[in-house]
Amino acid sequence: MDAKAKKTGQSDKDTLSSSDIWKISQLETLYRQSRLFSWQLRATPPQLPLPVIPDLWRGEAKIGAAIMQNMSPFAADTEQFARFDWIRDLRDYGGADARITARNMIDRWMQGHRHWSAMAWRPDIMGARLANLIFTFGWFGQSADTAFQQRIAAMIALQQRCLALDWQRLYAPLDQLIALKGLILSQLVQMPATDNIRRKREISALFDLLISKVKGQLNPDGGHRSRQAEIHLDLLKLLIECRSVTSPLGITDLPVMDDMIEKMATMTKLWRDGSGRFAHFHFAGASSAEQIEQVLSRCNAKGRIAQHAPDTGFARLSAARNTLIVDTGQISDTPAFKGRYKDSLHSAASRLAFEFCVGTAPFIVNTGQATSEPRLRRAFSQTAAHSALTLDGLDNQQRDTRTVHFDIGPADGGVLMQASHDGYVKSHGILHSRQLFLSRDGNNLRGSDQLNYSGAPGQIPVEVIIRFHLHPQVSAARVKSRQILLKIHGQKNGWLFKCRGAETALDRSVYLDGRRRSSCQQIILRCPASQIQTKGSLTINWAFSRHSSPK
């Protein structure tokens, strides 16, 4: 996967065909490739000079450096190139040569894509490209000669007309919104600044449409319905970008949009661990701490970090500088997205899995899922790839699985979370409950996993397995039969793991962080479960406690 694909969680090899993403027939494709379609799209270019709209986001200078050294991580005929995100990378690399390189790359691309093509003119890609051109024009285009500026203006006019025809034909809601953002921005630069009343009226109508569509993607607590932090962040960035262009139009009263941004910011904070990155649930891991902080800094949201997002289904326990993030969500009855996001709804079987971060150091983790490779994506989506409980190797999350109980609040000496799910009731007639206690000083994490026989029919279970995947920077060694000593690299004091009710073992594991795959360890607890129907319940208690090193 290339460096730019790392940001988006996609690679070219794994992208779907245009027919999977939007509605277009073979006959219409042939027509659009003709000169007649280009003639139909003809439009008067916007007046020069084009307005300069401040850009909110930084790029990656290292990618800019690679481009300048003719070592670009993407080819000119890829989606990553056609979106024009790389302009920011060149800008952050800096210098007059980078500016000239950007102009030359844009010019070459325009010469090669004068006429419609299925990929380069796909509405979501076109929307992203127009937005990137408009936001970065002040850097690459303002000082360019008039002929270059005219070519840019002509392209914006042409593709804006096409985008207006096509954006609603996309399958995926987020793709639609990306296209709509490009339409809003290109409409803004198309209209003369002197016709401010008309501009305000037409842009306001597009904003009303955008807000309506975004509301349909959000849970009441502000989390995206996919429950995926990376998709959530993309949508939050989009809203912030759109809000940033309203002031010049005199559109200052957008309480619904402001409220959505604030709620989404609160949810974003909940997903972050002590390192500043997203906990590794549901394909998170591509965004850096700097990228997330950059977005949050533009939200103007000053609210406290939420402890529980009941609709999106995540809980956060914190004490001292340590954080515990738990997946408490349940399957939505919302149909899965089509197109690129068709597998995005609740795609990981991570019910009651958690991640624990000690200060800024990830400690107990999930194996990570920031990959677009289908085989790996399926493997890392299984319950066994999470710090969670499995019964007979089965995933704990089916379409009809529910969180049947949840409670969180203060307890003696700390904070306690209790939750239960029925993911094994259908297969085994068994309800799983997990209690998690984090002490006030953050030095003691205690857990209790309980299986209760509900009396419902099902297979007699054979074995319970609880896994705790350890971050690659954590080393572990057995000290007694059910005790393990753990050490986080760079920290003086270690942690002691204890268990009651199961056999304890250490095994190898793997940690996937973007395109990086690292070896690590995992703690495995095993317990026979064949007697649960006669005994009625089974309980496994465990604890991670701060352990002082001997002087």
Secondary structure by P-SEA (a helix, b strand, c coil): ccaaaaaacccccccccccccccccaaaaaaaacaaaaaaacccccccccbbbbbcccccaaaaaaaaaccccccccccccccccaaaaaaaaccaaaaaaaaaaaaaaaaaccccccccccaaaaaaaaaaaaaacccccccccaaaaaaaaaaaaaaaaaaaacccccccaaaaaaaaaaaaaaaaaaccccaaaaaaaaaaaaaaaaaaaaaaacccccccccccaaaaaaaaaaaaaaaaacccccccccaaaaaaaaaaaaaaaaacccccccccccccccccaaaaaaaaaaccccccccccccccbbbbbbcccbbbbbbccccccccccccccccccccccccccbbbbccccccccccccccccaaaaaaaacccccccccccccccccccccccbbbbbbcccbbbbbbccccccccccbbbbbbbbbcccccbbbbbbbbbbcccccccccbbbbbbbbcccbbbbbccccbbbbbcccccbbbbbbbcccccccccbbbbcccbbbbbbbbbbbbbccccccccbbbbbbbbbbbbccc
